[in-house]
Amino acid sequence: MSTGLSVNRIVNVAINMSPTAAPRRSFGVLCLAGDSDVIDGLERLRTYTDIDGVADDFGVAAPEYKAALIYFSQSPRPKTLIVARWIQDDTASILRGSDPVTDLAVWNAIEDGAMDIEVDGVPAQLSALNFSGAASLAAVAGVISTGLAGAGQSGATCAWDGSNFVITTVATGADAFLGYATAPAAGTDISSLTGLSQAKAYTPVPGYDAETPEECAVELADKSSQWYGLVFATTAAISDDEFLAVAAYIEAASPKRICGATITDERVLSAAFSTDLGTRAKVLGYSRTVIQYSSSNPYAVVSMVGRAFSVNFSGDSTTLTLKFKQEPGVAAETLKESQATVLKTKNVNVFVYYENGTAIVQEGVMANGYFFDEIHGLDWLENAVQTDVWNLFYQSKTKVPQTEKGVSRIKTRVAKVFDQAVDNGLIAPGVWNSDGFGELEEGDYLPDGYYIYSSRIDDQSQSEREQRIAPPVQCAVKLAGAVHFVDVTINVNR
């Protein structure tokens, strides 16, 4: 029975939901690249939010844990750490099972076990596997290893890791390969009992060729855009040449990132020694490389970076200079005045004692002398402007018109980010001491800390209008800087 005409005939309401805005990139995530085999080449990296997770996975003796311990010891503590795998040597292919049958009585009842599996591209048919005498699951794995050899596959072995059966190739490198275990044509199928079938096993991990640290950095950048900083935490430190190759890549990489290293060689304290990592990185002018000297801790730079990565750019008065900061877990250096001067000249940072009983980080600079906080803050500023202008286009239900009103909307988004940069302390009012543009002249005072200019739409060329290109938006920003030194004169009158 009809209840009447639809109200939509008179009042038609439609709801349009804007798409979720693209998030800004994080500038507080460090990636520790280590050589422990806890993480395989397929997984490549893991994310942690506390030291307990790292300890559970790596143990307290691993270099990844030791570096992470310093990172999470900072106060305030950074929120996120990524630990990644550097494939230092050729690796084997691995097939790791799950949910295996662990009841030995079930295994002891099998005298004709069988399964098929592909090893290094060659099919292997395991048969007549007798588990009647197996006294443990490790012994069960031993029978399977014998079966692999009997099937012409001495190039793979099976082991019990305490929880699962794991098959590993003897061959290493990119040609090493394992497929899932499958049911045989005859005999008692053990592919499912071992948990090595496709229905149960983890994805087979292929073999990988050894890579240089630079190749590792490239791979990690391709794998994840989440991390911003990169430090190697390995059993044996990578060489200076290897690190400089990484630094060269980071310098050119997009999106922008930084890398860090610790010098433990005390020869860096000598002005006569000029082949140290700090001097070489300075000569190359690397603005995305931060180096610290520590005589006792090969991961000291991780502490300094961790302090910087605790900055919340969305807060008020949150930006900082790394000078004067502390490094929990890192022993401060006792240096001569001349040695401290040498480190400053080489743009090598250090956590150092002062005669008043305090210890501080100094000078908080990159290899080329730029201050760390300026590089860090400007990278955030660039991404914040890019993301917010993108979201203007992305979330608009109609369009941003190619008119003065449309350009004004773009400039408003930029100004909003700059206002946030004023709030967090990156930008501050001051005198513009560079070339002018628009109505800005050298020597003008920027009361807001920034100036935004764009030429008139009417002055655009026809070709630009037809390509729907907005007039260039030019910005001037005045960095707030930080006070690192002060002279105080005291005049005394008797």
DOFI-614707 format. One record per residue (C-alpha): residue number from 0; x, y, z. Coordinates in steps of 0.2 Angstrom, whole numbers, plus 5000, padded with zeros to 4 digits. Example, Ala and Ser with C-alpha at 12.3 -4.5 7.8 and 13.67 -1.06 7.14 Angstrom:
residues 2
pos: 0; x: 5062; y: 4978; z: 5039 $
pos: 1; x: 5068; y: 4995; z: 5036 $
//
This chain:
residues 494
pos: 0; x: 5000; y: 5000; z: 5000 $
pos: 1; x: 5007; y: 5017; z: 4995 $
pos: 2; x: 5012; y: 5029; z: 5009 $
pos: 3; x: 5013; y: 5044; z: 4997 $
pos: 4; x: 5025; y: 5053; z: 4985 $
pos: 5; x: 5043; y: 5053; z: 4989 $
pos: 6; x: 5049; y: 5069; z: 4997 $
pos: 7; x: 5064; y: 5069; z: 4985 $
pos: 8; x: 5052; y: 5076; z: 4972 $
pos: 9; x: 5052; y: 5092; z: 4982 $
pos: 10; x: 5068; y: 5092; z: 4993 $
pos: 11; x: 5082; y: 5082; z: 4986 $
pos: 12; x: 5097; y: 5081; z: 4998 $
pos: 13; x: 5114; y: 5074; z: 4992 $
pos: 14; x: 5129; y: 5072; z: 5003 $
pos: 15; x: 5146; y: 5074; z: 4996 $
pos: 16; x: 5160; y: 5067; z: 5006 $
pos: 17; x: 5177; y: 5075; z: 5003 $
pos: 18; x: 5192; y: 5062; z: 5001 $
pos: 19; x: 5203; y: 5060; z: 5016 $
pos: 20; x: 5217; y: 5072; z: 5015 $
pos: 21; x: 5235; y: 5066; z: 5011 $
pos: 22; x: 5245; y: 5065; z: 5027 $
pos: 23; x: 5261; y: 5075; z: 5029 $
pos: 24; x: 5277; y: 5065; z: 5029 $
pos: 25; x: 5285; y: 5061; z: 5046 $
pos: 26; x: 5302; y: 5069; z: 5049 $
pos: 27; x: 5305; y: 5059; z: 5065 $
pos: 28; x: 5308; y: 5041; z: 5060 $
pos: 29; x: 5326; y: 5034; z: 5060 $
pos: 30; x: 5330; y: 5018; z: 5050 $
pos: 31; x: 5344; y: 5007; z: 5057 $
pos: 32; x: 5352; y: 4996; z: 5044 $
pos: 33; x: 5359; y: 4981; z: 5052 $
pos: 34; x: 5367; y: 4964; z: 5046 $
pos: 35; x: 5359; y: 4952; z: 5059 $
pos: 36; x: 5348; y: 4939; z: 5050 $
pos: 37; x: 5333; y: 4941; z: 5061 $
pos: 38; x: 5325; y: 4951; z: 5046 $
pos: 39; x: 5326; y: 4942; z: 5029 $
pos: 40; x: 5327; y: 4951; z: 5012 $
pos: 41; x: 5309; y: 4948; z: 5008 $
pos: 42; x: 5303; y: 4957; z: 5024 $
pos: 43; x: 5317; y: 4969; z: 5024 $
pos: 44; x: 5312; y: 4981; z: 5038 $
pos: 45; x: 5301; y: 4981; z: 5054 $
pos: 46; x: 5294; y: 4996; z: 5064 $
pos: 47; x: 5296; y: 4997; z: 5082 $
pos: 48; x: 5289; y: 5009; z: 5095 $
pos: 49; x: 5299; y: 5004; z: 5110 $
pos: 50; x: 5315; y: 4995; z: 5115 $
pos: 51; x: 5307; y: 4980; z: 5121 $
pos: 52; x: 5301; y: 4975; z: 5104 $
pos: 53; x: 5319; y: 4976; z: 5097 $
pos: 54; x: 5326; y: 4966; z: 5112 $
pos: 55; x: 5313; y: 4952; z: 5109 $
pos: 56; x: 5318; y: 4951; z: 5091 $
pos: 57; x: 5336; y: 4954; z: 5091 $
pos: 58; x: 5342; y: 4950; z: 5109 $
pos: 59; x: 5353; y: 4962; z: 5119 $
pos: 60; x: 5370; y: 4958; z: 5111 $
pos: 61; x: 5365; y: 4963; z: 5093 $
pos: 62; x: 5371; y: 4980; z: 5086 $
pos: 63; x: 5353; y: 4984; z: 5081 $
pos: 64; x: 5348; y: 4983; z: 5099 $
pos: 65; x: 5363; y: 4993; z: 5105 $
pos: 66; x: 5359; y: 5007; z: 5093 $
pos: 67; x: 5340; y: 5006; z: 5097 $
pos: 68; x: 5344; y: 5007; z: 5115 $
pos: 69; x: 5352; y: 5024; z: 5113 $
pos: 70; x: 5339; y: 5030; z: 5102 $
pos: 71; x: 5324; y: 5026; z: 5114 $
pos: 72; x: 5334; y: 5033; z: 5129 $
pos: 73; x: 5333; y: 5051; z: 5123 $
pos: 74; x: 5321; y: 5062; z: 5132 $
pos: 75; x: 5309; y: 5066; z: 5126 $
pos: 76; x: 5309; y: 5049; z: 5117 $
pos: 77; x: 5306; y: 5048; z: 5098 $
pos: 78; x: 5291; y: 5038; z: 5094 $
pos: 79; x: 5296; y: 5027; z: 5080 $
pos: 80; x: 5311; y: 5017; z: 5074 $
pos: 81; x: 5313; y: 5006; z: 5059 $
pos: 82; x: 5326; y: 4992; z: 5059 $
pos: 83; x: 5331; y: 4986; z: 5042 $
pos: 84; x: 5342; y: 4972; z: 5035 $
pos: 85; x: 5358; y: 4975; z: 5026 $
pos: 86; x: 5362; y: 4960; z: 5015 $
pos: 87; x: 5380; y: 4959; z: 5018 $
pos: 88; x: 5383; y: 4942; z: 5011 $
pos: 89; x: 5374; y: 4931; z: 4998 $
pos: 90; x: 5359; y: 4923; z: 5007 $
pos: 91; x: 5350; y: 4906; z: 5005 $
pos: 92; x: 5332; y: 4903; z: 5001 $
pos: 93; x: 5321; y: 4899; z: 5015 $
pos: 94; x: 5304; y: 4891; z: 5017 $
pos: 95; x: 5297; y: 4892; z: 5035 $
pos: 96; x: 5282; y: 4882; z: 5039 $
pos: 97; x: 5268; y: 4886; z: 5052 $
pos: 98; x: 5256; y: 4876; z: 5062 $
pos: 99; x: 5265; y: 4859; z: 5061 $
pos: 100; x: 5259; y: 4843; z: 5069 $
pos: 101; x: 5270; y: 4842; z: 5085 $
pos: 102; x: 5263; y: 4825; z: 5091 $
pos: 103; x: 5277; y: 4813; z: 5090 $
pos: 104; x: 5265; y: 4798; z: 5090 $
pos: 105; x: 5258; y: 4805; z: 5074 $
pos: 106; x: 5275; y: 4805; z: 5066 $
pos: 107; x: 5281; y: 4789; z: 5073 $
pos: 108; x: 5266; y: 4780; z: 5064 $
pos: 109; x: 5272; y: 4786; z: 5047 $
pos: 110; x: 5284; y: 4774; z: 5038 $
pos: 111; x: 5280; y: 4780; z: 5020 $
pos: 112; x: 5281; y: 4799; z: 5021 $
pos: 113; x: 5282; y: 4809; z: 5005 $
pos: 114; x: 5280; y: 4826; z: 4998 $
pos: 115; x: 5286; y: 4836; z: 4983 $
pos: 116; x: 5296; y: 4852; z: 4983 $
pos: 117; x: 5305; y: 4863; z: 4971 $
pos: 118; x: 5323; y: 4867; z: 4975 $
pos: 119; x: 5333; y: 4879; z: 4965 $
pos: 120; x: 5322; y: 4876; z: 4950 $
pos: 121; x: 5323; y: 4857; z: 4951 $
pos: 122; x: 5308; y: 4847; z: 4957 $
pos: 123; x: 5312; y: 4835; z: 4971 $
pos: 124; x: 5301; y: 4820; z: 4975 $
pos: 125; x: 5303; y: 4814; z: 4993 $
pos: 126; x: 5297; y: 4797; z: 4997 $
pos: 127; x: 5299; y: 4782; z: 5009 $
pos: 128; x: 5302; y: 4793; z: 5024 $
pos: 129; x: 5302; y: 4783; z: 5039 $
pos: 130; x: 5298; y: 4792; z: 5055 $
pos: 131; x: 5295; y: 4777; z: 5067 $
pos: 132; x: 5312; y: 4780; z: 5076 $
pos: 133; x: 5311; y: 4799; z: 5077 $
pos: 134; x: 5313; y: 4803; z: 5096 $
pos: 135; x: 5311; y: 4822; z: 5093 $
pos: 136; x: 5304; y: 4835; z: 5081 $
pos: 137; x: 5323; y: 4839; z: 5077 $
pos: 138; x: 5324; y: 4820; z: 5072 $
pos: 139; x: 5309; y: 4822; z: 5061 $
pos: 140; x: 5318; y: 4836; z: 5052 $
pos: 141; x: 5333; y: 4825; z: 5050 $
pos: 142; x: 5323; y: 4812; z: 5041 $
pos: 143; x: 5317; y: 4825; z: 5029 $
pos: 144; x: 5335; y: 4832; z: 5026 $
pos: 145; x: 5340; y: 4814; z: 5022 $
pos: 146; x: 5325; y: 4812; z: 5010 $
pos: 147; x: 5330; y: 4828; z: 5002 $
pos: 148; x: 5347; y: 4821; z: 4999 $
pos: 149; x: 5340; y: 4805; z: 4993 $
pos: 150; x: 5329; y: 4814; z: 4980 $
pos: 151; x: 5345; y: 4822; z: 4973 $
pos: 152; x: 5343; y: 4838; z: 4983 $
pos: 153; x: 5358; y: 4838; z: 4994 $
pos: 154; x: 5357; y: 4857; z: 4991 $
pos: 155; x: 5344; y: 4859; z: 5004 $
pos: 156; x: 5341; y: 4854; z: 5022 $
pos: 157; x: 5327; y: 4854; z: 5035 $
pos: 158; x: 5328; y: 4859; z: 5053 $
pos: 159; x: 5316; y: 4862; z: 5068 $
pos: 160; x: 5318; y: 4879; z: 5075 $
pos: 161; x: 5308; y: 4876; z: 5091 $
pos: 162; x: 5292; y: 4881; z: 5083 $
pos: 163; x: 5292; y: 4876; z: 5065 $
pos: 164; x: 5300; y: 4866; z: 5051 $
pos: 165; x: 5312; y: 4876; z: 5041 $
pos: 166; x: 5320; y: 4871; z: 5024 $
pos: 167; x: 5335; y: 4881; z: 5019 $
pos: 168; x: 5345; y: 4880; z: 5003 $
pos: 169; x: 5364; y: 4877; z: 5003 $
pos: 170; x: 5365; y: 4887; z: 4988 $
pos: 171; x: 5365; y: 4906; z: 4991 $
pos: 172; x: 5362; y: 4921; z: 4980 $
pos: 173; x: 5349; y: 4926; z: 4968 $
pos: 174; x: 5348; y: 4909; z: 4960 $
pos: 175; x: 5343; y: 4900; z: 4976 $
pos: 176; x: 5325; y: 4896; z: 4977 $
pos: 177; x: 5312; y: 4886; z: 4986 $
pos: 178; x: 5294; y: 4882; z: 4982 $
pos: 179; x: 5280; y: 4876; z: 4993 $
pos: 180; x: 5279; y: 4858; z: 4998 $
pos: 181; x: 5265; y: 4849; z: 4988 $
pos: 182; x: 5256; y: 4832; z: 4990 $
pos: 183; x: 5265; y: 4817; z: 4982 $
pos: 184; x: 5258; y: 4805; z: 4969 $
pos: 185; x: 5260; y: 4791; z: 4982 $
pos: 186; x: 5264; y: 4789; z: 5000 $
pos: 187; x: 5258; y: 4798; z: 5016 $
pos: 188; x: 5257; y: 4816; z: 5012 $
pos: 189; x: 5268; y: 4826; z: 5025 $
pos: 190; x: 5267; y: 4843; z: 5016 $
pos: 191; x: 5253; y: 4849; z: 5027 $
pos: 192; x: 5259; y: 4840; z: 5043 $
pos: 193; x: 5276; y: 4849; z: 5042 $
pos: 194; x: 5266; y: 4866; z: 5039 $
pos: 195; x: 5276; y: 4868; z: 5023 $
pos: 196; x: 5262; y: 4868; z: 5011 $
pos: 197; x: 5255; y: 4884; z: 5003 $
pos: 198; x: 5240; y: 4883; z: 5014 $
pos: 199; x: 5251; y: 4885; z: 5030 $
pos: 200; x: 5269; y: 4890; z: 5026 $
pos: 201; x: 5275; y: 4908; z: 5025 $
pos: 202; x: 5280; y: 4915; z: 5009 $
pos: 203; x: 5296; y: 4907; z: 5003 $
pos: 204; x: 5310; y: 4919; z: 5005 $
pos: 205; x: 5321; y: 4919; z: 4989 $
pos: 206; x: 5340; y: 4920; z: 4990 $
pos: 207; x: 5348; y: 4937; z: 4988 $
pos: 208; x: 5365; y: 4943; z: 4981 $
pos: 209; x: 5376; y: 4953; z: 4993 $
pos: 210; x: 5374; y: 4971; z: 4992 $
pos: 211; x: 5385; y: 4986; z: 4996 $
pos: 212; x: 5379; y: 4999; z: 5009 $
pos: 213; x: 5374; y: 5011; z: 4995 $
pos: 214; x: 5364; y: 4997; z: 4986 $
pos: 215; x: 5356; y: 4994; z: 5003 $
pos: 216; x: 5351; y: 5012; z: 5005 $
pos: 217; x: 5344; y: 5013; z: 4988 $
pos: 218; x: 5334; y: 4997; z: 4991 $
pos: 219; x: 5327; y: 5004; z: 5008 $
pos: 220; x: 5322; y: 5020; z: 5000 $
pos: 221; x: 5313; y: 5011; z: 4987 $
pos: 222; x: 5305; y: 4999; z: 5000 $
pos: 223; x: 5298; y: 5013; z: 5011 $
pos: 224; x: 5296; y: 5032; z: 5011 $
pos: 225; x: 5292; y: 5032; z: 5030 $
pos: 226; x: 5310; y: 5034; z: 5036 $
pos: 227; x: 5319; y: 5050; z: 5036 $
pos: 228; x: 5336; y: 5046; z: 5044 $
pos: 229; x: 5348; y: 5032; z: 5040 $
pos: 230; x: 5362; y: 5025; z: 5051 $
pos: 231; x: 5371; y: 5008; z: 5049 $
pos: 232; x: 5372; y: 4997; z: 5065 $
pos: 233; x: 5382; y: 4982; z: 5060 $
pos: 234; x: 5393; y: 4969; z: 5068 $
pos: 235; x: 5408; y: 4977; z: 5059 $
pos: 236; x: 5407; y: 4996; z: 5055 $
pos: 237; x: 5406; y: 5000; z: 5037 $
pos: 238; x: 5421; y: 5008; z: 5029 $
pos: 239; x: 5422; y: 5027; z: 5026 $
pos: 240; x: 5422; y: 5025; z: 5008 $
pos: 241; x: 5406; y: 5014; z: 5009 $
pos: 242; x: 5398; y: 5027; z: 5020 $
pos: 243; x: 5402; y: 5041; z: 5008 $
pos: 244; x: 5394; y: 5032; z: 4994 $
pos: 245; x: 5378; y: 5031; z: 5005 $
pos: 246; x: 5380; y: 5049; z: 5009 $
pos: 247; x: 5381; y: 5054; z: 4990 $
pos: 248; x: 5365; y: 5044; z: 4987 $
pos: 249; x: 5356; y: 5052; z: 5002 $
pos: 250; x: 5362; y: 5069; z: 4995 $
pos: 251; x: 5353; y: 5066; z: 4979 $
pos: 252; x: 5338; y: 5056; z: 4984 $
pos: 253; x: 5320; y: 5061; z: 4983 $
pos: 254; x: 5311; y: 5062; z: 4995 $
pos: 255; x: 5324; y: 5071; z: 5005 $
pos: 256; x: 5332; y: 5061; z: 5019 $
pos: 257; x: 5348; y: 5062; z: 5030 $
pos: 258; x: 5361; y: 5050; z: 5036 $
pos: 259; x: 5373; y: 5049; z: 5050 $
pos: 260; x: 5389; y: 5041; z: 5056 $
pos: 261; x: 5400; y: 5040; z: 5072 $
pos: 262; x: 5419; y: 5042; z: 5071 $
pos: 263; x: 5428; y: 5032; z: 5085 $
pos: 264; x: 5445; y: 5035; z: 5078 $
pos: 265; x: 5454; y: 5048; z: 5089 $
pos: 266; x: 5465; y: 5054; z: 5075 $
pos: 267; x: 5450; y: 5065; z: 5070 $
pos: 268; x: 5455; y: 5076; z: 5085 $
pos: 269; x: 5471; y: 5081; z: 5076 $
pos: 270; x: 5472; y: 5095; z: 5064 $
pos: 271; x: 5486; y: 5086; z: 5055 $
pos: 272; x: 5475; y: 5071; z: 5051 $
pos: 273; x: 5465; y: 5076; z: 5035 $
pos: 274; x: 5458; y: 5059; z: 5029 $
pos: 275; x: 5445; y: 5056; z: 5042 $
pos: 276; x: 5427; y: 5054; z: 5038 $
pos: 277; x: 5422; y: 5071; z: 5044 $
pos: 278; x: 5435; y: 5081; z: 5034 $
pos: 279; x: 5431; y: 5071; z: 5018 $
pos: 280; x: 5412; y: 5074; z: 5020 $
pos: 281; x: 5415; y: 5092; z: 5023 $
pos: 282; x: 5426; y: 5094; z: 5007 $
pos: 283; x: 5412; y: 5086; z: 4998 $
pos: 284; x: 5400; y: 5098; z: 5005 $
pos: 285; x: 5386; y: 5086; z: 5011 $
pos: 286; x: 5372; y: 5095; z: 5019 $
pos: 287; x: 5362; y: 5079; z: 5023 $
pos: 288; x: 5376; y: 5070; z: 5032 $
pos: 289; x: 5378; y: 5072; z: 5051 $
pos: 290; x: 5394; y: 5065; z: 5060 $
pos: 291; x: 5398; y: 5064; z: 5078 $
pos: 292; x: 5414; y: 5059; z: 5087 $
pos: 293; x: 5414; y: 5047; z: 5101 $
pos: 294; x: 5429; y: 5037; z: 5108 $
pos: 295; x: 5418; y: 5024; z: 5117 $
pos: 296; x: 5401; y: 5022; z: 5108 $
pos: 297; x: 5400; y: 5018; z: 5089 $
pos: 298; x: 5381; y: 5023; z: 5089 $
pos: 299; x: 5383; y: 5040; z: 5097 $
pos: 300; x: 5376; y: 5049; z: 5083 $
pos: 301; x: 5359; y: 5039; z: 5085 $
pos: 302; x: 5357; y: 5048; z: 5101 $
pos: 303; x: 5359; y: 5065; z: 5093 $
pos: 304; x: 5347; y: 5061; z: 5079 $
pos: 305; x: 5335; y: 5053; z: 5091 $
pos: 306; x: 5333; y: 5070; z: 5101 $
pos: 307; x: 5330; y: 5079; z: 5085 $
pos: 308; x: 5317; y: 5067; z: 5079 $
pos: 309; x: 5307; y: 5070; z: 5095 $
pos: 310; x: 5302; y: 5087; z: 5088 $
pos: 311; x: 5283; y: 5089; z: 5085 $
pos: 312; x: 5282; y: 5102; z: 5071 $
pos: 313; x: 5263; y: 5104; z: 5075 $
pos: 314; x: 5266; y: 5110; z: 5092 $
pos: 315; x: 5270; y: 5127; z: 5099 $
pos: 316; x: 5288; y: 5132; z: 5102 $
pos: 317; x: 5294; y: 5114; z: 5099 $
pos: 318; x: 5309; y: 5117; z: 5087 $
pos: 319; x: 5326; y: 5116; z: 5094 $
pos: 320; x: 5345; y: 5117; z: 5091 $
pos: 321; x: 5355; y: 5101; z: 5095 $
pos: 322; x: 5368; y: 5111; z: 5104 $
pos: 323; x: 5367; y: 5110; z: 5123 $
pos: 324; x: 5357; y: 5094; z: 5122 $
pos: 325; x: 5361; y: 5078; z: 5131 $
pos: 326; x: 5365; y: 5060; z: 5126 $
pos: 327; x: 5358; y: 5048; z: 5138 $
pos: 328; x: 5369; y: 5032; z: 5137 $
pos: 329; x: 5383; y: 5040; z: 5129 $
pos: 330; x: 5399; y: 5044; z: 5139 $
pos: 331; x: 5404; y: 5063; z: 5137 $
pos: 332; x: 5422; y: 5066; z: 5130 $
pos: 333; x: 5435; y: 5076; z: 5140 $
pos: 334; x: 5444; y: 5086; z: 5127 $
pos: 335; x: 5457; y: 5099; z: 5126 $
pos: 336; x: 5452; y: 5116; z: 5119 $
pos: 337; x: 5463; y: 5113; z: 5103 $
pos: 338; x: 5454; y: 5096; z: 5100 $
pos: 339; x: 5437; y: 5104; z: 5102 $
pos: 340; x: 5442; y: 5117; z: 5089 $
pos: 341; x: 5448; y: 5104; z: 5077 $
pos: 342; x: 5431; y: 5095; z: 5078 $
pos: 343; x: 5422; y: 5112; z: 5075 $
pos: 344; x: 5433; y: 5116; z: 5060 $
pos: 345; x: 5429; y: 5098; z: 5053 $
pos: 346; x: 5410; y: 5100; z: 5057 $
pos: 347; x: 5411; y: 5085; z: 5068 $
pos: 348; x: 5399; y: 5085; z: 5082 $
pos: 349; x: 5403; y: 5079; z: 5100 $
pos: 350; x: 5396; y: 5076; z: 5117 $
pos: 351; x: 5408; y: 5085; z: 5128 $
pos: 352; x: 5412; y: 5089; z: 5146 $
pos: 353; x: 5414; y: 5108; z: 5152 $
pos: 354; x: 5423; y: 5113; z: 5167 $
pos: 355; x: 5407; y: 5118; z: 5176 $
pos: 356; x: 5402; y: 5100; z: 5177 $
pos: 357; x: 5390; y: 5099; z: 5163 $
pos: 358; x: 5391; y: 5090; z: 5146 $
pos: 359; x: 5383; y: 5096; z: 5130 $
pos: 360; x: 5381; y: 5091; z: 5112 $
pos: 361; x: 5391; y: 5104; z: 5101 $
pos: 362; x: 5389; y: 5111; z: 5088 $
pos: 363; x: 5374; y: 5102; z: 5080 $
pos: 364; x: 5379; y: 5104; z: 5062 $
pos: 365; x: 5379; y: 5094; z: 5046 $
pos: 366; x: 5395; y: 5090; z: 5037 $
pos: 367; x: 5395; y: 5106; z: 5026 $
pos: 368; x: 5392; y: 5117; z: 5042 $
pos: 369; x: 5373; y: 5120; z: 5040 $
pos: 370; x: 5364; y: 5118; z: 5056 $
pos: 371; x: 5355; y: 5101; z: 5058 $
pos: 372; x: 5339; y: 5110; z: 5064 $
pos: 373; x: 5338; y: 5121; z: 5049 $
pos: 374; x: 5339; y: 5106; z: 5037 $
pos: 375; x: 5327; y: 5096; z: 5047 $
pos: 376; x: 5315; y: 5111; z: 5049 $
pos: 377; x: 5315; y: 5116; z: 5031 $
pos: 378; x: 5313; y: 5098; z: 5025 $
pos: 379; x: 5297; y: 5098; z: 5035 $
pos: 380; x: 5292; y: 5115; z: 5029 $
pos: 381; x: 5294; y: 5110; z: 5011 $
pos: 382; x: 5284; y: 5094; z: 5013 $
pos: 383; x: 5270; y: 5103; z: 5023 $
pos: 384; x: 5268; y: 5116; z: 5010 $
pos: 385; x: 5268; y: 5103; z: 4996 $
pos: 386; x: 5255; y: 5092; z: 5005 $
pos: 387; x: 5243; y: 5106; z: 5010 $
pos: 388; x: 5243; y: 5113; z: 4992 $
pos: 389; x: 5240; y: 5096; z: 4985 $
pos: 390; x: 5225; y: 5093; z: 4997 $
pos: 391; x: 5218; y: 5110; z: 4991 $
pos: 392; x: 5217; y: 5102; z: 4974 $
pos: 393; x: 5213; y: 5084; z: 4979 $
pos: 394; x: 5199; y: 5089; z: 4991 $
pos: 395; x: 5190; y: 5102; z: 4981 $
pos: 396; x: 5173; y: 5097; z: 4975 $
pos: 397; x: 5174; y: 5108; z: 4960 $
pos: 398; x: 5190; y: 5116; z: 4955 $
pos: 399; x: 5203; y: 5129; z: 4960 $
pos: 400; x: 5199; y: 5142; z: 4946 $
pos: 401; x: 5213; y: 5150; z: 4936 $
pos: 402; x: 5209; y: 5167; z: 4943 $
pos: 403; x: 5215; y: 5179; z: 4956 $
pos: 404; x: 5203; y: 5171; z: 4968 $
pos: 405; x: 5210; y: 5153; z: 4964 $
pos: 406; x: 5228; y: 5159; z: 4966 $
pos: 407; x: 5223; y: 5167; z: 4983 $
pos: 408; x: 5217; y: 5150; z: 4989 $
pos: 409; x: 5234; y: 5143; z: 4985 $
pos: 410; x: 5243; y: 5157; z: 4994 $
pos: 411; x: 5231; y: 5155; z: 5009 $
pos: 412; x: 5236; y: 5137; z: 5011 $
pos: 413; x: 5255; y: 5142; z: 5010 $
pos: 414; x: 5252; y: 5155; z: 5023 $
pos: 415; x: 5244; y: 5143; z: 5035 $
pos: 416; x: 5259; y: 5132; z: 5035 $
pos: 417; x: 5270; y: 5147; z: 5037 $
pos: 418; x: 5260; y: 5152; z: 5052 $
pos: 419; x: 5262; y: 5135; z: 5060 $
pos: 420; x: 5281; y: 5137; z: 5057 $
pos: 421; x: 5280; y: 5153; z: 5066 $
pos: 422; x: 5271; y: 5144; z: 5081 $
pos: 423; x: 5284; y: 5130; z: 5082 $
pos: 424; x: 5298; y: 5142; z: 5081 $
pos: 425; x: 5306; y: 5138; z: 5064 $
pos: 426; x: 5301; y: 5155; z: 5057 $
pos: 427; x: 5301; y: 5172; z: 5066 $
pos: 428; x: 5299; y: 5191; z: 5061 $
pos: 429; x: 5315; y: 5199; z: 5055 $
pos: 430; x: 5324; y: 5209; z: 5042 $
pos: 431; x: 5325; y: 5202; z: 5024 $
pos: 432; x: 5344; y: 5203; z: 5019 $
pos: 433; x: 5343; y: 5195; z: 5002 $
pos: 434; x: 5337; y: 5200; z: 4985 $
pos: 435; x: 5320; y: 5206; z: 4984 $
pos: 436; x: 5305; y: 5201; z: 4973 $
pos: 437; x: 5287; y: 5208; z: 4971 $
pos: 438; x: 5285; y: 5222; z: 4983 $
pos: 439; x: 5299; y: 5215; z: 4995 $
pos: 440; x: 5316; y: 5224; z: 4995 $
pos: 441; x: 5332; y: 5220; z: 5003 $
pos: 442; x: 5332; y: 5227; z: 5020 $
pos: 443; x: 5313; y: 5226; z: 5022 $
pos: 444; x: 5306; y: 5220; z: 5039 $
pos: 445; x: 5295; y: 5204; z: 5038 $
pos: 446; x: 5283; y: 5207; z: 5053 $
pos: 447; x: 5275; y: 5190; z: 5050 $
pos: 448; x: 5292; y: 5181; z: 5047 $
pos: 449; x: 5287; y: 5178; z: 5029 $
pos: 450; x: 5281; y: 5186; z: 5013 $
pos: 451; x: 5271; y: 5177; z: 4999 $
pos: 452; x: 5270; y: 5184; z: 4981 $
pos: 453; x: 5263; y: 5179; z: 4964 $
pos: 454; x: 5261; y: 5189; z: 4948 $
pos: 455; x: 5244; y: 5194; z: 4941 $
pos: 456; x: 5234; y: 5181; z: 4932 $
pos: 457; x: 5232; y: 5194; z: 4918 $
pos: 458; x: 5251; y: 5194; z: 4915 $
pos: 459; x: 5252; y: 5176; z: 4911 $
pos: 460; x: 5257; y: 5170; z: 4894 $
pos: 461; x: 5243; y: 5162; z: 4884 $
pos: 462; x: 5253; y: 5145; z: 4883 $
pos: 463; x: 5253; y: 5144; z: 4902 $
pos: 464; x: 5235; y: 5148; z: 4903 $
pos: 465; x: 5231; y: 5134; z: 4891 $
pos: 466; x: 5242; y: 5122; z: 4901 $
pos: 467; x: 5232; y: 5127; z: 4917 $
pos: 468; x: 5248; y: 5132; z: 4926 $
pos: 469; x: 5246; y: 5144; z: 4940 $
pos: 470; x: 5258; y: 5159; z: 4941 $
pos: 471; x: 5273; y: 5155; z: 4952 $
pos: 472; x: 5271; y: 5158; z: 4970 $
pos: 473; x: 5287; y: 5165; z: 4977 $
pos: 474; x: 5290; y: 5165; z: 4996 $
pos: 475; x: 5302; y: 5173; z: 5008 $
pos: 476; x: 5304; y: 5166; z: 5025 $
pos: 477; x: 5315; y: 5172; z: 5039 $
pos: 478; x: 5322; y: 5158; z: 5050 $
pos: 479; x: 5321; y: 5161; z: 5069 $
pos: 480; x: 5339; y: 5153; z: 5071 $
pos: 481; x: 5346; y: 5150; z: 5089 $
pos: 482; x: 5358; y: 5158; z: 5100 $
pos: 483; x: 5374; y: 5147; z: 5102 $
pos: 484; x: 5386; y: 5160; z: 5109 $
pos: 485; x: 5385; y: 5176; z: 5119 $
pos: 486; x: 5397; y: 5190; z: 5125 $
pos: 487; x: 5393; y: 5198; z: 5142 $
pos: 488; x: 5402; y: 5214; z: 5147 $
pos: 489; x: 5401; y: 5219; z: 5165 $
pos: 490; x: 5406; y: 5237; z: 5169 $
pos: 491; x: 5411; y: 5239; z: 5187 $
pos: 492; x: 5410; y: 5256; z: 5197 $
pos: 493; x: 5418; y: 5258; z: 5214 $
//
